[in-house]
């Protein structure tokens, strides 16, 4: 299965991956509206979690693990492992906001939604042609979408 892999050696901390993520997951699909309106008013949040430690930075997101601990921890069935695609899927309607998945994720890739009692996690831009928007937006190829 193809996954998004970060490379901290190439990340320059531009945050373009986060902007691409919120744009593709926005209602408007417009960067300016997504960032200035939907992010602030609707709580639109990037699925990427950006880590910085001095000059080292990296964008993290769901690794869609082979045996995801978040799925095992999910008490409501909101997180499932899709047997056909191999992705870890999320059904927001089933989520009860218990945060068990957030604590179980070894990568810290699951985040709280800023306005809802729900989570935010990467879906690999499942409805987007050309793969994840974060990978396409990265100017330095610090994010790679490949099978390993």
Chimera marker file (.cmm) of the C-alpha trace (Angstrom):
<marker_set name="trace">
<marker id="1" x="0.000" y="0.000" z="0.000" r="1" g="1" b="0" radius="0.5"/>
<marker id="2" x="1.211" y="3.497" z="-0.822" r="1" g="1" b="0" radius="0.5"/>
<marker id="3" x="1.732" y="5.827" z="2.133" r="1" g="1" b="0" radius="0.5"/>
<marker id="4" x="3.002" y="9.365" z="2.707" r="1" g="1" b="0" radius="0.5"/>
<marker id="5" x="6.516" y="9.300" z="4.117" r="1" g="1" b="0" radius="0.5"/>
<marker id="6" x="8.178" y="12.440" z="5.522" r="1" g="1" b="0" radius="0.5"/>
<marker id="7" x="11.845" y="13.254" z="5.065" r="1" g="1" b="0" radius="0.5"/>
<marker id="8" x="13.071" y="15.711" z="7.681" r="1" g="1" b="0" radius="0.5"/>
<marker id="9" x="16.333" y="16.174" z="5.767" r="1" g="1" b="0" radius="0.5"/>
<marker id="10" x="14.441" y="17.969" z="2.979" r="1" g="1" b="0" radius="0.5"/>
<marker id="11" x="11.724" y="19.789" z="4.954" r="1" g="1" b="0" radius="0.5"/>
<marker id="12" x="12.225" y="23.555" z="4.961" r="1" g="1" b="0" radius="0.5"/>
<marker id="13" x="9.281" y="24.397" z="7.219" r="1" g="1" b="0" radius="0.5"/>
<marker id="14" x="7.221" y="26.216" z="4.606" r="1" g="1" b="0" radius="0.5"/>
<marker id="15" x="3.896" y="24.719" z="5.812" r="1" g="1" b="0" radius="0.5"/>
<marker id="16" x="2.633" y="24.437" z="2.215" r="1" g="1" b="0" radius="0.5"/>
<marker id="17" x="1.577" y="20.855" z="2.986" r="1" g="1" b="0" radius="0.5"/>
<marker id="18" x="-0.794" y="22.162" z="5.662" r="1" g="1" b="0" radius="0.5"/>
<marker id="19" x="-2.258" y="24.769" z="3.310" r="1" g="1" b="0" radius="0.5"/>
<marker id="20" x="-2.778" y="22.155" z="0.592" r="1" g="1" b="0" radius="0.5"/>
<marker id="21" x="-4.464" y="19.861" z="3.108" r="1" g="1" b="0" radius="0.5"/>
<marker id="22" x="-6.952" y="22.437" z="4.374" r="1" g="1" b="0" radius="0.5"/>
<marker id="23" x="-7.721" y="23.543" z="0.820" r="1" g="1" b="0" radius="0.5"/>
<marker id="24" x="-8.493" y="20.046" z="-0.451" r="1" g="1" b="0" radius="0.5"/>
<marker id="25" x="-10.636" y="19.298" z="2.629" r="1" g="1" b="0" radius="0.5"/>
<marker id="26" x="-12.481" y="22.629" z="2.507" r="1" g="1" b="0" radius="0.5"/>
<marker id="27" x="-15.978" y="23.203" z="1.176" r="1" g="1" b="0" radius="0.5"/>
<marker id="28" x="-14.838" y="26.013" z="-1.114" r="1" g="1" b="0" radius="0.5"/>
<marker id="29" x="-11.660" y="24.328" z="-2.478" r="1" g="1" b="0" radius="0.5"/>
<marker id="30" x="-10.207" y="27.852" z="-2.500" r="1" g="1" b="0" radius="0.5"/>
<marker id="31" x="-7.031" y="28.499" z="-0.494" r="1" g="1" b="0" radius="0.5"/>
<marker id="32" x="-7.918" y="32.037" z="0.581" r="1" g="1" b="0" radius="0.5"/>
<marker id="33" x="-11.479" y="31.191" z="1.651" r="1" g="1" b="0" radius="0.5"/>
<marker id="34" x="-10.367" y="27.947" z="3.317" r="1" g="1" b="0" radius="0.5"/>
<marker id="35" x="-7.630" y="29.688" z="5.306" r="1" g="1" b="0" radius="0.5"/>
<marker id="36" x="-9.340" y="32.956" z="6.197" r="1" g="1" b="0" radius="0.5"/>
<marker id="37" x="-12.950" y="31.882" z="6.598" r="1" g="1" b="0" radius="0.5"/>
<marker id="38" x="-13.435" y="28.126" z="6.914" r="1" g="1" b="0" radius="0.5"/>
<marker id="39" x="-10.413" y="27.607" z="9.174" r="1" g="1" b="0" radius="0.5"/>
<marker id="40" x="-11.441" y="30.364" z="11.551" r="1" g="1" b="0" radius="0.5"/>
<marker id="41" x="-15.242" y="30.043" z="11.457" r="1" g="1" b="0" radius="0.5"/>
<marker id="42" x="-15.741" y="26.310" z="10.879" r="1" g="1" b="0" radius="0.5"/>
<marker id="43" x="-12.636" y="24.952" z="12.587" r="1" g="1" b="0" radius="0.5"/>
<marker id="44" x="-11.149" y="23.525" z="9.383" r="1" g="1" b="0" radius="0.5"/>
<marker id="45" x="-7.866" y="21.903" z="10.381" r="1" g="1" b="0" radius="0.5"/>
<marker id="46" x="-5.002" y="20.356" z="8.461" r="1" g="1" b="0" radius="0.5"/>
<marker id="47" x="-4.536" y="16.616" z="8.812" r="1" g="1" b="0" radius="0.5"/>
<marker id="48" x="-0.809" y="17.310" z="8.983" r="1" g="1" b="0" radius="0.5"/>
<marker id="49" x="0.892" y="17.923" z="12.304" r="1" g="1" b="0" radius="0.5"/>
<marker id="50" x="3.991" y="20.024" z="11.862" r="1" g="1" b="0" radius="0.5"/>
<marker id="51" x="6.918" y="19.430" z="14.215" r="1" g="1" b="0" radius="0.5"/>
<marker id="52" x="9.794" y="21.821" z="14.587" r="1" g="1" b="0" radius="0.5"/>
<marker id="53" x="12.884" y="21.502" z="16.758" r="1" g="1" b="0" radius="0.5"/>
<marker id="54" x="15.400" y="24.196" z="15.957" r="1" g="1" b="0" radius="0.5"/>
<marker id="55" x="16.437" y="23.837" z="12.322" r="1" g="1" b="0" radius="0.5"/>
<marker id="56" x="14.840" y="20.387" z="12.031" r="1" g="1" b="0" radius="0.5"/>
<marker id="57" x="11.213" y="20.194" z="10.940" r="1" g="1" b="0" radius="0.5"/>
<marker id="58" x="8.898" y="17.531" z="9.614" r="1" g="1" b="0" radius="0.5"/>
<marker id="59" x="5.242" y="17.179" z="8.649" r="1" g="1" b="0" radius="0.5"/>
<marker id="60" x="3.555" y="14.163" z="10.218" r="1" g="1" b="0" radius="0.5"/>
<marker id="61" x="0.275" y="12.485" z="9.376" r="1" g="1" b="0" radius="0.5"/>
<marker id="62" x="-1.474" y="9.142" z="9.659" r="1" g="1" b="0" radius="0.5"/>
<marker id="63" x="0.764" y="6.290" z="8.537" r="1" g="1" b="0" radius="0.5"/>
<marker id="64" x="-2.176" y="3.963" z="7.844" r="1" g="1" b="0" radius="0.5"/>
<marker id="65" x="-0.395" y="1.281" z="9.837" r="1" g="1" b="0" radius="0.5"/>
<marker id="66" x="-0.703" y="-2.410" z="8.941" r="1" g="1" b="0" radius="0.5"/>
<marker id="67" x="-2.019" y="-3.130" z="12.443" r="1" g="1" b="0" radius="0.5"/>
<marker id="68" x="-3.258" y="0.297" z="13.660" r="1" g="1" b="0" radius="0.5"/>
<marker id="69" x="-3.421" y="0.754" z="17.415" r="1" g="1" b="0" radius="0.5"/>
<marker id="70" x="-5.938" y="3.571" z="16.907" r="1" g="1" b="0" radius="0.5"/>
<marker id="71" x="-8.448" y="1.113" z="15.421" r="1" g="1" b="0" radius="0.5"/>
<marker id="72" x="-7.983" y="-1.258" z="18.356" r="1" g="1" b="0" radius="0.5"/>
<marker id="73" x="-8.478" y="1.636" z="20.783" r="1" g="1" b="0" radius="0.5"/>
<marker id="74" x="-11.584" y="3.057" z="19.059" r="1" g="1" b="0" radius="0.5"/>
<marker id="75" x="-14.618" y="2.210" z="21.216" r="1" g="1" b="0" radius="0.5"/>
<marker id="76" x="-17.243" y="3.330" z="18.693" r="1" g="1" b="0" radius="0.5"/>
<marker id="77" x="-16.032" y="1.759" z="15.454" r="1" g="1" b="0" radius="0.5"/>
<marker id="78" x="-15.329" y="5.165" z="13.906" r="1" g="1" b="0" radius="0.5"/>
<marker id="79" x="-11.870" y="3.995" z="12.885" r="1" g="1" b="0" radius="0.5"/>
<marker id="80" x="-11.582" y="0.911" z="10.703" r="1" g="1" b="0" radius="0.5"/>
<marker id="81" x="-8.923" y="-0.762" z="8.598" r="1" g="1" b="0" radius="0.5"/>
<marker id="82" x="-10.221" y="-1.071" z="5.033" r="1" g="1" b="0" radius="0.5"/>
<marker id="83" x="-9.312" y="-4.591" z="3.883" r="1" g="1" b="0" radius="0.5"/>
<marker id="84" x="-9.444" y="-3.620" z="0.199" r="1" g="1" b="0" radius="0.5"/>
<marker id="85" x="-7.336" y="-0.442" z="0.202" r="1" g="1" b="0" radius="0.5"/>
<marker id="86" x="-5.304" y="-0.944" z="3.389" r="1" g="1" b="0" radius="0.5"/>
<marker id="87" x="-6.128" y="2.569" z="4.587" r="1" g="1" b="0" radius="0.5"/>
<marker id="88" x="-7.282" y="3.422" z="8.077" r="1" g="1" b="0" radius="0.5"/>
<marker id="89" x="-10.668" y="5.016" z="7.516" r="1" g="1" b="0" radius="0.5"/>
<marker id="90" x="-12.561" y="7.403" z="9.777" r="1" g="1" b="0" radius="0.5"/>
<marker id="91" x="-16.324" y="7.858" z="10.063" r="1" g="1" b="0" radius="0.5"/>
<marker id="92" x="-16.927" y="11.170" z="11.831" r="1" g="1" b="0" radius="0.5"/>
<marker id="93" x="-20.583" y="10.330" z="12.481" r="1" g="1" b="0" radius="0.5"/>
<marker id="94" x="-19.580" y="7.340" z="14.625" r="1" g="1" b="0" radius="0.5"/>
<marker id="95" x="-16.904" y="9.203" z="16.610" r="1" g="1" b="0" radius="0.5"/>
<marker id="96" x="-17.842" y="9.844" z="20.258" r="1" g="1" b="0" radius="0.5"/>
<marker id="97" x="-14.836" y="12.039" z="21.054" r="1" g="1" b="0" radius="0.5"/>
<marker id="98" x="-13.275" y="9.756" z="23.667" r="1" g="1" b="0" radius="0.5"/>
<marker id="99" x="-9.713" y="10.492" z="22.430" r="1" g="1" b="0" radius="0.5"/>
<marker id="100" x="-8.623" y="6.855" z="22.862" r="1" g="1" b="0" radius="0.5"/>
<marker id="101" x="-7.273" y="6.792" z="19.303" r="1" g="1" b="0" radius="0.5"/>
<marker id="102" x="-5.366" y="10.003" z="19.872" r="1" g="1" b="0" radius="0.5"/>
<marker id="103" x="-3.586" y="8.467" z="22.854" r="1" g="1" b="0" radius="0.5"/>
<marker id="104" x="-3.010" y="5.135" z="21.093" r="1" g="1" b="0" radius="0.5"/>
<marker id="105" x="-1.365" y="6.515" z="17.943" r="1" g="1" b="0" radius="0.5"/>
<marker id="106" x="2.403" y="5.985" z="18.250" r="1" g="1" b="0" radius="0.5"/>
<marker id="107" x="3.094" y="8.769" z="15.729" r="1" g="1" b="0" radius="0.5"/>
<marker id="108" x="0.931" y="11.472" z="17.295" r="1" g="1" b="0" radius="0.5"/>
<marker id="109" x="-0.780" y="11.796" z="13.931" r="1" g="1" b="0" radius="0.5"/>
<marker id="110" x="-4.360" y="12.019" z="15.177" r="1" g="1" b="0" radius="0.5"/>
<marker id="111" x="-5.479" y="15.440" z="16.369" r="1" g="1" b="0" radius="0.5"/>
<marker id="112" x="-8.508" y="16.972" z="18.045" r="1" g="1" b="0" radius="0.5"/>
<marker id="113" x="-10.843" y="18.963" z="15.842" r="1" g="1" b="0" radius="0.5"/>
<marker id="114" x="-10.724" y="22.573" z="17.112" r="1" g="1" b="0" radius="0.5"/>
<marker id="115" x="-14.495" y="23.088" z="17.342" r="1" g="1" b="0" radius="0.5"/>
<marker id="116" x="-16.100" y="19.640" z="17.325" r="1" g="1" b="0" radius="0.5"/>
<marker id="117" x="-15.715" y="16.848" z="19.859" r="1" g="1" b="0" radius="0.5"/>
<marker id="118" x="-14.157" y="14.761" z="17.060" r="1" g="1" b="0" radius="0.5"/>
<marker id="119" x="-10.770" y="13.921" z="15.586" r="1" g="1" b="0" radius="0.5"/>
<marker id="120" x="-8.913" y="14.911" z="12.445" r="1" g="1" b="0" radius="0.5"/>
<marker id="121" x="-6.750" y="12.404" z="10.587" r="1" g="1" b="0" radius="0.5"/>
<marker id="122" x="-5.298" y="11.936" z="7.129" r="1" g="1" b="0" radius="0.5"/>
<marker id="123" x="-7.447" y="10.184" z="4.538" r="1" g="1" b="0" radius="0.5"/>
<marker id="124" x="-4.739" y="10.291" z="1.827" r="1" g="1" b="0" radius="0.5"/>
<marker id="125" x="-7.006" y="12.711" z="-0.075" r="1" g="1" b="0" radius="0.5"/>
<marker id="126" x="-9.042" y="9.680" z="-1.140" r="1" g="1" b="0" radius="0.5"/>
<marker id="127" x="-11.232" y="11.643" z="-3.568" r="1" g="1" b="0" radius="0.5"/>
<marker id="128" x="-8.392" y="13.580" z="-5.177" r="1" g="1" b="0" radius="0.5"/>
<marker id="129" x="-6.889" y="12.560" z="-8.491" r="1" g="1" b="0" radius="0.5"/>
<marker id="130" x="-3.124" y="12.508" z="-8.344" r="1" g="1" b="0" radius="0.5"/>
<marker id="131" x="-2.810" y="11.431" z="-4.712" r="1" g="1" b="0" radius="0.5"/>
<marker id="132" x="-2.377" y="13.453" z="-1.537" r="1" g="1" b="0" radius="0.5"/>
<marker id="133" x="-2.387" y="17.231" z="-1.936" r="1" g="1" b="0" radius="0.5"/>
<marker id="134" x="0.368" y="17.654" z="0.658" r="1" g="1" b="0" radius="0.5"/>
<marker id="135" x="2.800" y="15.645" z="-1.464" r="1" g="1" b="0" radius="0.5"/>
<marker id="136" x="1.952" y="17.602" z="-4.611" r="1" g="1" b="0" radius="0.5"/>
<marker id="137" x="2.395" y="20.926" z="-2.790" r="1" g="1" b="0" radius="0.5"/>
<marker id="138" x="5.773" y="20.148" z="-1.206" r="1" g="1" b="0" radius="0.5"/>
<marker id="139" x="8.404" y="22.173" z="-3.085" r="1" g="1" b="0" radius="0.5"/>
<marker id="140" x="11.335" y="20.206" z="-1.700" r="1" g="1" b="0" radius="0.5"/>
<marker id="141" x="10.023" y="16.632" z="-1.984" r="1" g="1" b="0" radius="0.5"/>
<marker id="142" x="10.087" y="16.276" z="1.794" r="1" g="1" b="0" radius="0.5"/>
<marker id="143" x="6.865" y="14.267" z="1.496" r="1" g="1" b="0" radius="0.5"/>
<marker id="144" x="6.819" y="11.213" z="-0.738" r="1" g="1" b="0" radius="0.5"/>
<marker id="145" x="3.813" y="9.046" z="-1.624" r="1" g="1" b="0" radius="0.5"/>
<marker id="146" x="5.138" y="5.573" z="-2.337" r="1" g="1" b="0" radius="0.5"/>
<marker id="147" x="4.970" y="1.916" z="-1.484" r="1" g="1" b="0" radius="0.5"/>
<marker id="148" x="7.796" y="0.526" z="0.629" r="1" g="1" b="0" radius="0.5"/>
<link id1="1" id2="2" r="1" g="1" b="0" radius="0.2"/>
<link id1="2" id2="3" r="1" g="1" b="0" radius="0.2"/>
<link id1="3" id2="4" r="1" g="1" b="0" radius="0.2"/>
<link id1="4" id2="5" r="1" g="1" b="0" radius="0.2"/>
<link id1="5" id2="6" r="1" g="1" b="0" radius="0.2"/>
<link id1="6" id2="7" r="1" g="1" b="0" radius="0.2"/>
<link id1="7" id2="8" r="1" g="1" b="0" radius="0.2"/>
<link id1="8" id2="9" r="1" g="1" b="0" radius="0.2"/>
<link id1="9" id2="10" r="1" g="1" b="0" radius="0.2"/>
<link id1="10" id2="11" r="1" g="1" b="0" radius="0.2"/>
<link id1="11" id2="12" r="1" g="1" b="0" radius="0.2"/>
<link id1="12" id2="13" r="1" g="1" b="0" radius="0.2"/>
<link id1="13" id2="14" r="1" g="1" b="0" radius="0.2"/>
<link id1="14" id2="15" r="1" g="1" b="0" radius="0.2"/>
<link id1="15" id2="16" r="1" g="1" b="0" radius="0.2"/>
<link id1="16" id2="17" r="1" g="1" b="0" radius="0.2"/>
<link id1="17" id2="18" r="1" g="1" b="0" radius="0.2"/>
<link id1="18" id2="19" r="1" g="1" b="0" radius="0.2"/>
<link id1="19" id2="20" r="1" g="1" b="0" radius="0.2"/>
<link id1="20" id2="21" r="1" g="1" b="0" radius="0.2"/>
<link id1="21" id2="22" r="1" g="1" b="0" radius="0.2"/>
<link id1="22" id2="23" r="1" g="1" b="0" radius="0.2"/>
<link id1="23" id2="24" r="1" g="1" b="0" radius="0.2"/>
<link id1="24" id2="25" r="1" g="1" b="0" radius="0.2"/>
<link id1="25" id2="26" r="1" g="1" b="0" radius="0.2"/>
<link id1="26" id2="27" r="1" g="1" b="0" radius="0.2"/>
<link id1="27" id2="28" r="1" g="1" b="0" radius="0.2"/>
<link id1="28" id2="29" r="1" g="1" b="0" radius="0.2"/>
<link id1="29" id2="30" r="1" g="1" b="0" radius="0.2"/>
<link id1="30" id2="31" r="1" g="1" b="0" radius="0.2"/>
<link id1="31" id2="32" r="1" g="1" b="0" radius="0.2"/>
<link id1="32" id2="33" r="1" g="1" b="0" radius="0.2"/>
<link id1="33" id2="34" r="1" g="1" b="0" radius="0.2"/>
<link id1="34" id2="35" r="1" g="1" b="0" radius="0.2"/>
<link id1="35" id2="36" r="1" g="1" b="0" radius="0.2"/>
<link id1="36" id2="37" r="1" g="1" b="0" radius="0.2"/>
<link id1="37" id2="38" r="1" g="1" b="0" radius="0.2"/>
<link id1="38" id2="39" r="1" g="1" b="0" radius="0.2"/>
<link id1="39" id2="40" r="1" g="1" b="0" radius="0.2"/>
<link id1="40" id2="41" r="1" g="1" b="0" radius="0.2"/>
<link id1="41" id2="42" r="1" g="1" b="0" radius="0.2"/>
<link id1="42" id2="43" r="1" g="1" b="0" radius="0.2"/>
<link id1="43" id2="44" r="1" g="1" b="0" radius="0.2"/>
<link id1="44" id2="45" r="1" g="1" b="0" radius="0.2"/>
<link id1="45" id2="46" r="1" g="1" b="0" radius="0.2"/>
<link id1="46" id2="47" r="1" g="1" b="0" radius="0.2"/>
<link id1="47" id2="48" r="1" g="1" b="0" radius="0.2"/>
<link id1="48" id2="49" r="1" g="1" b="0" radius="0.2"/>
<link id1="49" id2="50" r="1" g="1" b="0" radius="0.2"/>
<link id1="50" id2="51" r="1" g="1" b="0" radius="0.2"/>
<link id1="51" id2="52" r="1" g="1" b="0" radius="0.2"/>
<link id1="52" id2="53" r="1" g="1" b="0" radius="0.2"/>
<link id1="53" id2="54" r="1" g="1" b="0" radius="0.2"/>
<link id1="54" id2="55" r="1" g="1" b="0" radius="0.2"/>
<link id1="55" id2="56" r="1" g="1" b="0" radius="0.2"/>
<link id1="56" id2="57" r="1" g="1" b="0" radius="0.2"/>
<link id1="57" id2="58" r="1" g="1" b="0" radius="0.2"/>
<link id1="58" id2="59" r="1" g="1" b="0" radius="0.2"/>
<link id1="59" id2="60" r="1" g="1" b="0" radius="0.2"/>
<link id1="60" id2="61" r="1" g="1" b="0" radius="0.2"/>
<link id1="61" id2="62" r="1" g="1" b="0" radius="0.2"/>
<link id1="62" id2="63" r="1" g="1" b="0" radius="0.2"/>
<link id1="63" id2="64" r="1" g="1" b="0" radius="0.2"/>
<link id1="64" id2="65" r="1" g="1" b="0" radius="0.2"/>
<link id1="65" id2="66" r="1" g="1" b="0" radius="0.2"/>
<link id1="66" id2="67" r="1" g="1" b="0" radius="0.2"/>
<link id1="67" id2="68" r="1" g="1" b="0" radius="0.2"/>
<link id1="68" id2="69" r="1" g="1" b="0" radius="0.2"/>
<link id1="69" id2="70" r="1" g="1" b="0" radius="0.2"/>
<link id1="70" id2="71" r="1" g="1" b="0" radius="0.2"/>
<link id1="71" id2="72" r="1" g="1" b="0" radius="0.2"/>
<link id1="72" id2="73" r="1" g="1" b="0" radius="0.2"/>
<link id1="73" id2="74" r="1" g="1" b="0" radius="0.2"/>
<link id1="74" id2="75" r="1" g="1" b="0" radius="0.2"/>
<link id1="75" id2="76" r="1" g="1" b="0" radius="0.2"/>
<link id1="76" id2="77" r="1" g="1" b="0" radius="0.2"/>
<link id1="77" id2="78" r="1" g="1" b="0" radius="0.2"/>
<link id1="78" id2="79" r="1" g="1" b="0" radius="0.2"/>
<link id1="79" id2="80" r="1" g="1" b="0" radius="0.2"/>
<link id1="80" id2="81" r="1" g="1" b="0" radius="0.2"/>
<link id1="81" id2="82" r="1" g="1" b="0" radius="0.2"/>
<link id1="82" id2="83" r="1" g="1" b="0" radius="0.2"/>
<link id1="83" id2="84" r="1" g="1" b="0" radius="0.2"/>
<link id1="84" id2="85" r="1" g="1" b="0" radius="0.2"/>
<link id1="85" id2="86" r="1" g="1" b="0" radius="0.2"/>
<link id1="86" id2="87" r="1" g="1" b="0" radius="0.2"/>
<link id1="87" id2="88" r="1" g="1" b="0" radius="0.2"/>
<link id1="88" id2="89" r="1" g="1" b="0" radius="0.2"/>
<link id1="89" id2="90" r="1" g="1" b="0" radius="0.2"/>
<link id1="90" id2="91" r="1" g="1" b="0" radius="0.2"/>
<link id1="91" id2="92" r="1" g="1" b="0" radius="0.2"/>
<link id1="92" id2="93" r="1" g="1" b="0" radius="0.2"/>
<link id1="93" id2="94" r="1" g="1" b="0" radius="0.2"/>
<link id1="94" id2="95" r="1" g="1" b="0" radius="0.2"/>
<link id1="95" id2="96" r="1" g="1" b="0" radius="0.2"/>
<link id1="96" id2="97" r="1" g="1" b="0" radius="0.2"/>
<link id1="97" id2="98" r="1" g="1" b="0" radius="0.2"/>
<link id1="98" id2="99" r="1" g="1" b="0" radius="0.2"/>
<link id1="99" id2="100" r="1" g="1" b="0" radius="0.2"/>
<link id1="100" id2="101" r="1" g="1" b="0" radius="0.2"/>
<link id1="101" id2="102" r="1" g="1" b="0" radius="0.2"/>
<link id1="102" id2="103" r="1" g="1" b="0" radius="0.2"/>
<link id1="103" id2="104" r="1" g="1" b="0" radius="0.2"/>
<link id1="104" id2="105" r="1" g="1" b="0" radius="0.2"/>
<link id1="105" id2="106" r="1" g="1" b="0" radius="0.2"/>
<link id1="106" id2="107" r="1" g="1" b="0" radius="0.2"/>
<link id1="107" id2="108" r="1" g="1" b="0" radius="0.2"/>
<link id1="108" id2="109" r="1" g="1" b="0" radius="0.2"/>
<link id1="109" id2="110" r="1" g="1" b="0" radius="0.2"/>
<link id1="110" id2="111" r="1" g="1" b="0" radius="0.2"/>
<link id1="111" id2="112" r="1" g="1" b="0" radius="0.2"/>
<link id1="112" id2="113" r="1" g="1" b="0" radius="0.2"/>
<link id1="113" id2="114" r="1" g="1" b="0" radius="0.2"/>
<link id1="114" id2="115" r="1" g="1" b="0" radius="0.2"/>
<link id1="115" id2="116" r="1" g="1" b="0" radius="0.2"/>
<link id1="116" id2="117" r="1" g="1" b="0" radius="0.2"/>
<link id1="117" id2="118" r="1" g="1" b="0" radius="0.2"/>
<link id1="118" id2="119" r="1" g="1" b="0" radius="0.2"/>
<link id1="119" id2="120" r="1" g="1" b="0" radius="0.2"/>
<link id1="120" id2="121" r="1" g="1" b="0" radius="0.2"/>
<link id1="121" id2="122" r="1" g="1" b="0" radius="0.2"/>
<link id1="122" id2="123" r="1" g="1" b="0" radius="0.2"/>
<link id1="123" id2="124" r="1" g="1" b="0" radius="0.2"/>
<link id1="124" id2="125" r="1" g="1" b="0" radius="0.2"/>
<link id1="125" id2="126" r="1" g="1" b="0" radius="0.2"/>
<link id1="126" id2="127" r="1" g="1" b="0" radius="0.2"/>
<link id1="127" id2="128" r="1" g="1" b="0" radius="0.2"/>
<link id1="128" id2="129" r="1" g="1" b="0" radius="0.2"/>
<link id1="129" id2="130" r="1" g="1" b="0" radius="0.2"/>
<link id1="130" id2="131" r="1" g="1" b="0" radius="0.2"/>
<link id1="131" id2="132" r="1" g="1" b="0" radius="0.2"/>
<link id1="132" id2="133" r="1" g="1" b="0" radius="0.2"/>
<link id1="133" id2="134" r="1" g="1" b="0" radius="0.2"/>
<link id1="134" id2="135" r="1" g="1" b="0" radius="0.2"/>
<link id1="135" id2="136" r="1" g="1" b="0" radius="0.2"/>
<link id1="136" id2="137" r="1" g="1" b="0" radius="0.2"/>
<link id1="137" id2="138" r="1" g="1" b="0" radius="0.2"/>
<link id1="138" id2="139" r="1" g="1" b="0" radius="0.2"/>
<link id1="139" id2="140" r="1" g="1" b="0" radius="0.2"/>
<link id1="140" id2="141" r="1" g="1" b="0" radius="0.2"/>
<link id1="141" id2="142" r="1" g="1" b="0" radius="0.2"/>
<link id1="142" id2="143" r="1" g="1" b="0" radius="0.2"/>
<link id1="143" id2="144" r="1" g="1" b="0" radius="0.2"/>
<link id1="144" id2="145" r="1" g="1" b="0" radius="0.2"/>
<link id1="145" id2="146" r="1" g="1" b="0" radius="0.2"/>
<link id1="146" id2="147" r="1" g="1" b="0" radius="0.2"/>
<link id1="147" id2="148" r="1" g="1" b="0" radius="0.2"/>
</marker_set>
